[in-house]
Amino acid sequence: MVRKMTFPDEIIANILTRLPPKELVRARVVCKQWHALTSEHLFMHTNLLRTNAGHPVIAGFFLNDEIHETFSYNPLLRGYSSPDLSFIPTTADTANSETYVTSSCHGLLLCRRRRRIDGELGVYRARHYVCNPETMEFFEVDVPAGAGGAGQYLNLAYDPLKSRHQYRIVARGHDGIRVYSSRTRSWRTAVRYDGRCRRSPFAGLRHPRGVFWNGSLVWAMLSPRLLRFAIDSGELSEMPLPPRLRSEGWFHAGWVYAYVGESGGRLQVIGYTDEERRAACFDVLEMRDDEEGEWTVLYRVDLTRVKELYDPGDDDGARVARVTLEHFSWGGAPLHVVRGPGEAGRHGVLFFSVPGKIACYDAESRAVSVVWQDTATTSSPKHLLSYTWFNFYAYTPSFLRL
């Protein structure tokens, strides 16, 4: 009689993480044990690191600009298929609209399609979907009146390390904050306020897109402040200021938040003064956790060489891309920080935009490479378009089943 040999989950997972992406997809259907092991978020993260020699990576990114009707997915890694959102259904009231991504969180996407309301000329609402492009599963979220209408914005909150089978949606509106739970399939009102009042907590909001970090949503304000909403407790509070602002005052030389994001479980921000904005030399700050509540410098970024290529200088006739508070004076802007592994986070990267292109900056070597280029003709207004972090949605695949 031949005795069947079995291996511990740790050994099997260690072997599977070394498979190329396409082979990994095939391995998932071998048995229930392999399927369960490869569904873990940590497994996918380990596979990405090993496939790319330990360097921090994202599989790709979505560019999303509804104003200019621009939407695309741009892969960064070989061997990973590009997510196709065509499985999201087209209904009679959304037949003439496109699908846009409004939030990306650990492999899940929150998408919306505009829909025409019968009998209301020129009035649009939206259908909202949570989906996993890797498994091609989706779920339409029924957004109640007041939570997804005019002036509302939905943010996805999903932490697979704490609750692998539950995601939440945070809807910030004019009158309060509502939270949707995939476990109960229902909404609850977490915070109420009068958004029309100058004393509203969101007065001076820079952009409605928030960042999910450590069980909270974080928004950037114009003041400059960071406003934090703790999803479980419903507490709304201001976060500690970076040290330089605490020592030199709130409005130090026009200092603004140009980027807020999360990577490696830590919160990263980029801000600069008017002088730093023109020089394109700045720091990437990060906060480790709530207990310390202190900001540290993660990377010092120097984009002087890039600036020299795109700065119009004294040429008054030079064409300059649209410039907002987030943009450098020459039209570039930070888009996304990918933290390197370990405590020091070495070998991290910064994605940033230049007019018509997106580039990647290696924090260790300071090398710059172009990862995306607009195909629009030079005569098109989109040729000068320079994206901000509001338009950039990083994506890393997950096998979570909705």
N, C-alpha and C positions, 0 to 999 in steps of 0.2 A: 504494500500500500504506500502510495506516494503522499508524503505530508505536504500540504499547501503552505508555502512560505509567505508570510506577511511582513510588511515593513511599517514602522511608525510613520505617522503623518508628517513629522518633521523631516524625515529622510526623503519621502516622496515629494514634498513641497520644495525641498532644496534642489532636487533634480529637475522638477518642472519649471522652476524659475529660470533655468538656463536654456530653455527652449526658445527658438526664434518665434516671433509673434504668430506667424501663420501656422506653425506646428503646434503652438500652444492652443490655438482655437480647436484644432483637430483632437488634441489630447483631452479636452474637456468632455468629450462625448464617450470616452472609453468606459467610465464607470461613475457611479454616484459619488464615490470618495474623491476622485480626481476633480469632478465638477464642483464639489463643495470646497475643496482646497483652493482652486483657482478663482473662486468667487470672492475670496477675502481681499479687502482693499490693500492690506499690507503686502499681499502676494503680488498684486499688479505693480505696486511701487518698487518692490525688489526686482521684479522682472525688467522694468524699465531701466533701473540703475545698472544692472548687469549687462543688459543688451547694449548700453552706451558707456561702458567702461567706467561706471561709477560717477559720471558727470550728471549734474542736475538737468532734468529734461521735462518737457511737456510734449505730448504727441503732436500737437498742432494748435491752431488758434482760429477763432471766428472773428471776422471783421464785420461790424454791425453798425450801419449808419442809416437810419430810416429817413432822415431829412434829405440825404442825397441818394436815397434808394440804392444803397450799396450793401451787399451781403455776400460773404464767401467764406469757405473753409480752406485753410492753408496748412498742409501737412509739413512737419519738420523731421519726422523719423521715417526711415525706410522700413518696409515690412508691416506697417500698420495701415489698415485700410482707412480711407477717409469716411467720416460719418455722413450718411445720406439721410436727410430728414424728409424724404419724399413719403415715408410711411405715415407721417402725420396727415390725417385725412383732410381732404378739401370738401367743405360743405357748400350748400347753395349760397349762403351769405358770405362766404370767404373765397369764392371762386376767383375773384379778381385781385386778391391780395397775396403777398409773399409771407413766408415764415421767417420770423426774426428771433434771434436769441436775446433774452433779456437777463439771463443769469446762468452761470456755469459753476458747479460745485462738486468736486470729487467724482466726475464721470456722469453726473446727472445734468440735464439742461432744462431750463424753464423757457418755453417758447410762446410766442403769441402770433396770431393771425388777425388782422383787422376784419371786422364784419360790418356790413351795412345794415342799419336798422330800418325795417320796412315802415313807410309812412313818415319817416323823419329825414327830410331832404338834407343831405350833406352831413348827417350825424353818423358817427362810427363808434362802435365799441370793439371789443376784442374777445377772441377765444384763447384761453390759456391752457397750455399743455406741459406736463412734466414728462420727460422722456429719457430713455437710455439708448443712445444710438448704437451701442455695441450689441444689445439684445433686441433692438428694434421694438421695444415696448413703450407704450405711452399711456398717459391717463389725463383726461380732460378735467381740469379743476373748475368747479362751479364757483365763480367769484361773486359774492353777494353785492347788491347795489351799495355803493358807497365805499367798497373796498377795491374796486377795479375800474372805476369810472374816470372822468376827467380829473387830472391832478393826482392820480394814484400811481404808485410804482410797486411792483412785486419783486422780492428778492428771495432766492432759494437758500435754505439753510440745511446742510447735510454733513454730518460727521460720522463716517463709517466706523471709526475707531471706538466711538461711544455708543452708537445706536445704529447698527448696520441696516436694519430693516425699517427705519423711520426717517422720513425727511419732513421738513416744515417749510412753509412759505410765510414770509413777513410782508404784509401789505401796509405801507405807510401812506396815509391819506390826509385830507384837509382837517378831519375831525378826530383822528386817532390812529392807533396802530392795531392791526388785527393779525392773528397768527392762525395758520392752517396746519393741521396735523394729518399726515398720511395714515396714522394709526386709527384715528377716529373719523377721518373723512369729513371733518367739520371745522368751522372757524370759531374763534373766540376773540372778544375785544380785550386787548391787554392794557392799552393806555388810551385815555380820552383827553383831548385838548381842543382849543379853538384856534384853528389854523389861520383865521382872518385877523387875529390879534397880533400886535407887534411883539407881545411877550410869548408868543408860541415858541416851544423849544426848537422848532425847525425854521424859525426866522433866520434868513441868511444862509440857507442850505445851498451848497455849491452845486450839487447834482443829486438827483434822487437815487442813483445807484449806490447801494451799500456794499460793505465787505463783511462776509461771515468769518468770524474768528473767535475761537474759544467760547462757543455757546452764545455769541452776541453778534449783532449787526452794528457796524461802525460806519458813520457818515462824516464826510468832510464839510466843514462850514467855511464861510468867507472870513470869519473874524480874526485870526484863524483858530478854530476849535475843532475838536473831534467829539462827536456825540455818539454815545454808546447805548444800545438797547439790549439788556439781558433777556433772552427769550423765555427762559424758565420762570424767572421771578417777576418779569414785567417791569423791572427798574430801568429808568431812563436817566443817564448821568453823563457828565462831561469827563473826558479822559485827561490825564495829566499832560501838561504841555511839554514839549521838548525843552531841555535845559537852557538852550540859548534864548528861548522866548521868555522863560521865567526870569532870567537874569537881565534881559535887555528890554522887556516890555512886550505888550501884546502886538503892537504894530511895528515890529522892527524892520525898518527899511523896506516896507512893502512885502514882507515875507508871506508866502502863500503855500498851501498844500497843492502840489502838482500831481501827486499819486498816492493812493492808499490801496494796499493789497495784503494778501496772506500767502505765505509759503513756508513749508516745513513746520506748521503749527504756530508760527509767530507772525505778528503784525508788522508790516513794513510801511514806511511813509517816505516820501521824497518831498522836500520843500526847499524853497530858495528865495533869497532876497532879489531885488531888482538887479543888483550887481552880478550875483551868481547866475541869474537868468540870462544875462547878456554874455557872460563868460563861459557858460555851459560846464562849470565845475561845481559839484555839489556832493552832499553826503546822502547815503541811504541809511535811514535810521530804522531800528526795529525794537519791538517790545516783546519780551520773552513770555511773561504770564502775568496774571492779575496780582499775585502776591507781591512781586517786586514793584510793578508799575513804573519802571524806569526805562528810559530810552537809551540805547547804545548805538554807536556807529557800526554798521555792518560793512559797508563798502564806501570808499571814496572814489567818485567817478570823475573822469576827466575826458570830456568830449571836444577838446580844443581842436584836434585835427579834423573832426567832422564839421565843426562850426566853420572852419576856414573854407570848406568846400561849398557851403550853402549860404554863408552870410553875404547879403547883397552889398555890405559896406556902404560906401558913399554914393553908389550908383542909384540916383533917384528913380531911374527908369527900370530898375530891376523888379521882376515880378516876385512877390513874396506870398507864401501860402497864408491862409487865414491864421491869425494869431489870437489865442485866448490867454487867460491867466496861467494856464498849464503849459503853454508853449514857451520855448526859448525864443529870443528875439528874432532868430533866423528861421523859425518855423518848425523846429523839431519838438518832440515831447516824450517824456517817459511813458511806457505802456505797461510793462509787467516785470516784476522781479522774481527770479527763480533762485531760491536760497540753496547754497551748496550744502553737502552733508556735514555732520559733526557740529560741535559747539561753535567753532569759528566760522562755519559756513563757507569755507574756501571753495574756489572754482565756481562761484555763483555767476549768474548772467543777468543782464538787463536788456530787455527788448525796448527799443525806442523808435519813434517815427522820424522821418525826414520827409520833405515834400515828395509824394509819389512813391515812397519806399518805406520798408520796415527793416531795421538792422538789429543785430545782436552784439552786445558789448560783454566781453569776458572780463570779469572783475579782477582776475588774477594776472592775466597777461596784457590786459587792456587792448586786445585785438578786437577789431570790428569787422563784421561780415554782414552782407545784405541777405536777408532770408525771404523777402517778398518784394515784388516790384509791380506797380500798377500797370496794367496793359492799356490804359486809356491813352489816346493820342495827346500830343503836346498842345493841341488846340482846344482840348476839352477842359472845362473848369475842374474836373476831378483830377487832372494831372498835377494840380497844385495842392490837392487835399493832403493835409497832415493830420493823422488821427491822434486822439488822446486816449487815456486809459478807459474812458467811458465807452469807447467803441471796441475795445480789445477783450476777448473772452478766451482765456487759456482752456485747453481741453486735454484731459488724460482719461483713457478708457477705463470702464469699470464693468464688471459682470453682474452687478446688483439687479435682481428681478423686482420689478415694481409690484 
